[in-house]
Amino acid sequence: MRKTKFALAISLMFGALPSLQAADKPPAAYWMSISTEVGGAFGMGGMPSAGEMVSEGLLGGMFGGSKSGAGESGGARRAILLQLSGAETPSDPKADHFIPPGQNMGESLPLISPRTDKLSRHEAPDEAQEPEKPKGKILMYWGCGDKIRAGQPKILDMASASPQQYVSFFKAYNVSAPRGPRPANGWTYARWPNEKDNQPVPKDSSLVGPQTIKANYAPEIRFDIPRAQDFLDPVVFTEMGSNLEEAVSFRWKSIPNATGYFTMAMGGRNDNEMIIWVSSEAPHMGWSLMDYVPTGEVRRLVKERVIMPPSNTECKIPQGVFKDAGAMLQFIAYGQDLDLSHPARPKNPPKGWMPDWNAKVRLKSTTMTILGQDERGKSASEAEDERDSASPQHKKGGTDILEKPLKSIKGIFGL
């Protein structure tokens, strides 16, 4: 009996070794960030979202380019960001992502470890920054509808606000999201696009099919992308009101496989008055939602009426919000995440369970357009193509519309 107990103890100890070994060596991580983008800073290409503007220094990156492999400027573009991290540090790290033929980008894409000065906002290590206190006022409105609701706008006088008021006003809506691959001590990190390969993503590219990632610092990663996680369709507005004196009504085509929609507009009146409107039923700055949001969080925020459900295809900016002001509208459709691991995560994983690797495919479709122009019945890409081919006088008109919001934003933040 004593021998049997001893044998059982030995068996349990060695049976636990895989979990202990896995705990000593965390799983490799691979993320594919897939986006469809319409518009692009009105001819400048790759306009960053409002969230990127703020996180890169309060609009300091406004005139920068796209940070992922994207198609040519003008019309709809498809963009991909691939990120890999593994808990090995070889002297000569190598990694490649072998792609399906339908992607039309060759046999594979090289994953290269970037220099630290080339990291984008999604990849750079977190650093505390001490921003200068801006001056001016910010007016916040929220909700779709014909009329401005009671209790609006919420106003922040940035010259006289206390630190507590400042933090409270700028607090973004709380979104619980995992952290993706990034540079870290004791790990090897790589990405695509990079200095070796930054080819544009073809307009007819498809991600559907087998994906294989091979690296000398991570286990081989294999999975298939189904049709539901292919590039989302571009955002197409079927109606866009042009009179900012009235409620601005806009409608869009339903996007297959979208899990929800969110939109916000940002404009300016005078040199030091900034106006923000969000489609949510609750006030918030909106910037945290103008990026990838995990599918579970999207569903939660749809229930809380912060994000519009996928069945919704219309909204109105209430009358008077942007009266006598220029404004830019941003819109995002969220795709359904694909979360994978090897071995596959069991329904009730035992304590200490850990896979060899985790992978995530996340999707979004975005657009940006100028409010106050008659683009009814046209997609944002069609409207942009018309602007590109228009006369210099017409182009100047678009610049004039942008002048108010840019001037007020720069005045508020001292840019």
C-alpha positions in Angstrom: 0.0 0.0 0.0 2.8 2.4 0.9 4.6 1.5 -2.4 1.4 2.3 -4.3 1.0 5.7 -2.6 4.7 6.5 -3.4 4.2 5.5 -7.1 1.1 7.6 -7.2 2.9 10.6 -5.8 5.7 10.2 -8.3 3.2 9.9 -11.1 1.4 13.1 -10.0 4.7 15.0 -9.7 5.8 14.1 -13.1 2.3 14.7 -14.5 2.5 18.2 -13.3 5.9 18.9 -14.9 4.4 20.1 -18.3 2.4 22.8 -16.5 5.4 23.9 -14.4 7.6 24.0 -17.5 4.9 26.0 -19.3 4.7 28.4 -16.4 8.5 28.9 -16.6 8.2 29.7 -20.3 5.2 31.9 -21.1 3.4 31.3 -24.4 4.4 33.1 -27.6 1.9 35.7 -28.8 0.8 36.6 -32.3 -1.6 39.4 -33.3 -3.0 40.3 -36.7 -4.6 43.8 -36.7 -6.7 44.1 -39.9 -8.3 47.3 -41.0 -10.2 48.8 -43.9 -9.7 52.6 -44.2 -11.6 55.1 -46.2 -10.4 58.7 -46.7 -7.0 59.9 -45.4 -6.5 63.4 -44.2 -8.1 64.7 -47.4 -5.3 63.7 -49.7 -2.5 63.4 -47.1 -3.0 59.6 -46.8 -3.3 57.5 -43.6 -5.0 60.0 -41.3 -4.6 58.8 -37.7 -7.6 58.5 -35.5 -8.4 61.0 -32.8 -7.0 58.6 -30.3 -3.7 58.4 -32.1 -3.6 62.2 -32.3 -3.9 62.5 -28.5 -1.7 59.6 -27.6 1.1 60.9 -29.9 1.1 64.3 -28.3 -2.3 66.0 -28.7 -2.6 66.0 -32.4 1.2 66.1 -32.9 0.9 63.2 -35.3 -2.0 64.6 -37.3 -0.1 65.0 -40.5 1.7 61.7 -40.2 1.2 58.6 -42.4 -0.4 55.3 -41.7 1.5 53.0 -39.4 0.6 49.7 -41.0 1.0 48.2 -44.4 -1.8 49.9 -46.4 -2.9 50.4 -50.0 -2.4 53.5 -52.0 -4.0 56.8 -50.8 -7.4 57.7 -52.2 -10.5 55.5 -51.9 -10.7 52.4 -49.6 -7.4 50.9 -48.4 -6.7 47.6 -46.7 -4.1 47.6 -43.9 -2.4 44.9 -41.9 -0.2 45.0 -38.8 1.5 41.7 -37.7 3.1 41.4 -34.3 5.0 38.5 -32.8 6.7 38.0 -29.5 8.5 34.9 -28.1 10.3 34.1 -24.9 13.6 33.3 -26.6 16.4 35.7 -27.5 18.5 34.2 -30.3 21.4 36.3 -31.6 20.0 36.3 -35.1 16.1 36.3 -34.8 14.2 35.2 -37.8 10.5 34.9 -38.4 8.1 34.7 -41.4 4.4 34.6 -41.9 3.4 32.2 -44.7 0.2 33.5 -46.2 -2.6 32.0 -48.4 -2.4 32.6 -52.2 -5.6 34.8 -52.1 -3.7 37.5 -50.2 -1.8 38.3 -53.3 1.3 39.4 -51.5 3.8 36.6 -52.3 4.5 33.4 -50.4 5.3 35.0 -47.0 5.8 38.3 -45.1 9.0 38.8 -43.1 8.7 39.7 -39.4 11.5 42.0 -38.4 12.6 43.2 -35.0 12.3 47.1 -35.2 14.7 49.6 -33.8 13.3 51.2 -30.6 13.1 54.6 -32.4 10.8 53.1 -35.0 8.0 51.8 -32.7 4.5 53.0 -33.3 2.1 54.0 -30.5 0.7 50.4 -30.4 4.2 49.0 -29.7 6.2 51.6 -27.7 6.7 50.9 -24.0 4.4 52.9 -21.7 6.0 56.1 -20.6 4.7 58.7 -18.2 4.5 62.2 -19.7 3.9 65.5 -18.1 1.6 67.5 -20.5 1.4 71.2 -20.4 -2.0 72.6 -19.2 -3.9 73.9 -22.2 -6.1 76.9 -22.4 -9.6 77.3 -23.9 -13.0 75.5 -23.5 -14.2 72.1 -24.6 -17.9 71.6 -25.2 -19.1 68.0 -25.1 -22.4 66.7 -26.6 -23.7 63.1 -26.9 -26.4 61.0 -28.3 -28.2 60.7 -31.7 -31.3 62.8 -32.2 -32.9 66.0 -33.6 -32.5 68.2 -30.5 -29.7 68.8 -28.0 -30.8 67.1 -24.8 -31.2 68.7 -21.4 -28.0 69.0 -19.4 -25.8 69.5 -22.5 -23.2 70.6 -23.3 -20.8 69.5 -20.6 -18.2 72.3 -20.5 -14.6 72.3 -19.4 -12.8 75.6 -19.0 -9.2 74.4 -19.3 -7.7 77.6 -18.0 -9.5 77.4 -14.6 -10.4 73.8 -14.2 -9.0 71.9 -11.2 -6.8 68.8 -11.8 -9.7 66.7 -10.6 -12.1 68.3 -13.1 -9.5 68.0 -15.9 -9.0 64.3 -15.3 -12.7 63.6 -14.9 -13.6 65.4 -18.2 -10.9 63.7 -20.2 -11.5 60.2 -18.8 -12.1 57.8 -21.7 -14.8 55.2 -21.5 -13.5 52.1 -19.7 -12.6 49.3 -22.1 -11.1 46.1 -20.8 -8.6 44.9 -23.4 -5.7 42.5 -23.4 -2.2 43.7 -24.2 -0.7 42.5 -27.5 2.9 41.6 -28.4 5.4 44.4 -27.6 9.1 44.8 -26.9 10.0 43.5 -23.4 13.2 42.4 -21.6 13.9 38.7 -22.2 11.7 38.5 -25.2 12.1 38.8 -28.9 9.6 41.0 -30.7 9.0 41.5 -34.5 6.5 43.0 -36.8 5.3 43.6 -40.3 5.4 46.0 -42.1 9.1 46.9 -41.6 12.1 48.3 -43.4 12.6 45.1 -45.3 9.0 44.8 -46.6 6.3 47.4 -46.5 4.4 46.6 -49.7 0.8 47.9 -49.9 -2.1 45.5 -49.4 -3.8 44.9 -52.7 -7.5 46.0 -53.0 -8.5 42.4 -53.9 -6.5 40.8 -51.1 -8.2 38.1 -49.0 -7.0 36.6 -45.7 -9.1 33.5 -45.9 -7.1 30.3 -45.6 -4.2 28.8 -43.8 -1.7 31.0 -41.9 1.7 29.7 -40.7 4.2 31.6 -38.6 7.7 30.2 -38.3 10.3 31.7 -36.0 13.6 30.6 -34.3 12.4 32.1 -31.0 8.8 30.8 -30.9 6.9 27.6 -31.6 5.4 27.2 -35.0 1.9 28.8 -35.1 -0.7 27.4 -37.5 -4.4 28.4 -37.9 -7.0 29.1 -40.5 -8.8 32.4 -41.0 -12.5 31.9 -42.0 -14.6 34.2 -44.2 -16.0 36.0 -41.1 -12.6 37.3 -40.2 -11.6 38.6 -43.7 -11.3 42.3 -44.4 -14.5 44.2 -43.4 -16.3 46.1 -46.2 -15.5 49.8 -46.3 -17.8 52.3 -44.6 -20.2 53.7 -47.2 -22.5 56.7 -46.4 -25.7 56.6 -48.3 -26.8 60.0 -47.0 -24.9 62.8 -45.3 -26.6 66.1 -44.4 -24.7 69.2 -45.3 -26.5 72.0 -43.4 -24.8 72.4 -40.0 -27.6 74.8 -39.0 -30.0 71.8 -38.8 -29.7 68.3 -37.4 -27.1 66.5 -39.5 -28.6 63.2 -40.6 -26.4 60.5 -42.0 -27.0 56.9 -43.0 -24.6 54.1 -43.9 -24.7 50.7 -45.6 -24.8 47.7 -43.2 -21.4 46.0 -43.0 -21.5 42.2 -42.9 -19.8 40.6 -39.9 -19.7 44.0 -38.0 -20.5 43.7 -34.3 -21.3 47.3 -33.7 -20.7 51.0 -34.8 -19.5 54.1 -33.1 -19.1 57.6 -34.5 -17.8 60.9 -33.1 -17.3 64.4 -34.5 -14.7 67.0 -33.5 -14.8 70.7 -34.5 -14.0 74.2 -33.4 -15.5 77.6 -33.0 -13.2 80.6 -32.7 -9.5 80.1 -31.8 -10.1 78.5 -28.4 -13.3 76.6 -28.4 -13.3 72.9 -29.2 -16.6 70.9 -29.7 -16.8 67.1 -29.4 -19.9 65.0 -30.1 -20.3 61.2 -29.6 -23.1 58.9 -30.7 -23.2 57.2 -27.3 -26.0 57.7 -24.8 -23.4 58.7 -22.2 -20.9 61.5 -22.3 -17.2 60.5 -22.8 -14.3 61.7 -25.0 -14.8 58.9 -27.5 -11.1 58.5 -28.4 -10.7 55.1 -26.7 -13.5 53.7 -28.9 -11.9 54.9 -32.2 -9.7 51.9 -32.3 -9.9 48.1 -32.0 -12.2 47.0 -29.2 -12.5 43.4 -28.1 -15.7 41.7 -29.2 -16.8 40.9 -25.7 -16.4 44.6 -24.8 -18.3 45.7 -28.0 -21.2 43.5 -27.0 -21.2 44.9 -23.4 -21.1 48.4 -24.7 -23.9 47.8 -27.2 -26.1 46.7 -24.2 -25.0 49.9 -22.3 -25.9 52.0 -25.4 -22.4 53.3 -25.8 -21.8 51.5 -29.1 -24.6 51.3 -31.7 -25.8 47.7 -32.5 -25.0 46.2 -36.0 -28.6 46.5 -36.9 -28.4 50.3 -36.7 -27.7 52.2 -39.9 -28.5 55.8 -39.2 -27.8 58.6 -36.7 -28.4 62.4 -36.4 -26.1 65.0 -34.8 -28.5 67.3 -32.9 -29.3 70.7 -34.4 -26.9 73.4 -33.3 -24.0 71.3 -32.1 -21.7 72.5 -34.9 -23.5 75.7 -35.8 -21.0 78.3 -37.0 -18.2 75.7 -36.7 -16.2 73.4 -39.0 -16.1 69.7 -38.0 -14.6 66.3 -38.9 -16.6 63.1 -38.5 -15.0 59.8 -37.6 -16.8 56.5 -37.9 -15.8 52.9 -37.0 -17.3 49.5 -37.5 -15.9 46.7 -35.3 -15.3 43.2 -36.6 -15.5 40.0 -34.7 -12.2 38.9 -33.0 -10.7 35.4 -33.7 -9.0 34.2 -30.6 -6.9 31.0 -30.8 -4.4 29.0 -28.8 -2.5 25.7 -29.0 -3.5 23.5 -27.4 -7.0 24.9 -27.6 -8.1 26.3 -24.2 -10.3 23.8 -22.4 -13.7 24.8 -21.1 -12.5 24.6 -17.5 -8.7 24.8 -17.7 -6.9 23.4 -14.7 -4.8 25.6 -12.4 -1.5 26.4 -14.1 -2.7 25.5 -17.6 -0.8 27.4 -20.3 -0.7 26.9 -24.1 2.4 27.0 -26.3 1.0 30.1 -28.1 -1.9 32.5 -28.3 -3.1 34.3 -31.4 -5.6 37.1 -32.0 -7.1 38.4 -35.3 -8.9 41.7 -34.8 -10.7 43.8 -37.3 -12.1 47.3 -37.9 -13.4 49.5 -40.7 -13.0 53.3 -40.4 -13.6 56.5 -42.3 -13.2 60.2 -41.7 -15.0 62.9 -43.6 -15.7 66.7 -43.4 -19.1 67.7 -42.1 -20.9 70.5 -44.0 -20.2 69.3 -47.6 -22.9 67.8 -49.8 -21.9 64.2 -50.2 -25.4 62.7 -50.1 -25.6 59.3 -51.8 -21.9 59.0 -52.2 -19.4 56.8 -50.3 -16.6 58.6 -48.6 -14.2 57.2 -51.1 -16.3 58.5 -54.0 -16.5 61.9 -52.4 -12.8 62.0 -51.9 -12.1 61.0 -55.5 -14.3 63.9 -56.6 -12.4 66.3 -54.3 -9.1 65.0 -55.7 -10.2 65.8 -59.3 -11.9 69.0 -58.5 -10.7 72.5 -59.4 -8.3 74.4 -57.1 -11.1 76.6 -55.9 -13.1 73.5 -54.8 -10.1 72.1 -53.0 -9.5 75.4 -51.3 -13.1 75.2 -50.1 -12.4 71.9 -48.3 -9.3 73.5 -46.7 -11.4 76.4 -45.5 -13.8 74.0 -43.8 -11.0 72.3 -42.0 -9.4 75.6 -40.9 -11.8 76.3 -38.0 -11.5 72.9 -36.2 -7.7 72.8 -36.7 -7.2 76.3 -35.6 -9.3 75.9 -32.4 -7.7 72.6 -31.6 -4.2 74.0 -32.1 -5.1 77.1 -30.0 -6.5 75.0 -27.1 -3.5 72.7 -26.9 -0.9 75.3 -27.8 0.3 73.6 -31.0 
